[in-house]
Amino acid sequence: MFLISCPFCGPREESEFSYGHEGHIARPADPDSLSDAEWADYLFMRKNPKGWHYERWNHARGCRRWFNVARHTVTHEIRAVYKMGDPPPAIEP
């Protein structure tokens, strides 16, 4: 178990949150022009790095708001927590 600092509620245990997958995925500008393969790629293909990763989280058992986290997928170290719409911070290895 690790702590996540909700930008609205402060530090809470991981069990209060729901993982929302990779962060900063841009919706296609013209989805009607995509082929089935391109649409499937947008919907299902995500990075699965071993290392630093930008993620979306939801404080499901708290304020129910979405936010972004820069987290190391092996050590679970969190370098940044920031609100939706804010630019991702640079992460040093």
Phi, psi and omega in degrees: 000142177224165181265140172239132180266098177300131180293350181252329187244345183093189185294134177216162178289150181306328184297344178278351188247158173241132178287133183247016176082192186298141179270162173064039174270118182274131176292141179302140181296322180230081185298334180292338182273353182282145172285169178300321180294318179293321179294317178298321178299316178297317184287321193245335186274119180227157175289152175220066188284157170257094185147211184286140187208140174268129186227158172256138178227153177236132178276075189297325181252034180213241184282349179066021181262153178268149176203172181251151179224137170260108188229144174276124188285347178263311184268346184066014175295136179251122180266331182205145171231128185211156186288154176302140180093339176283147179291150179290139177285155174289138180245120176277137179297000000 
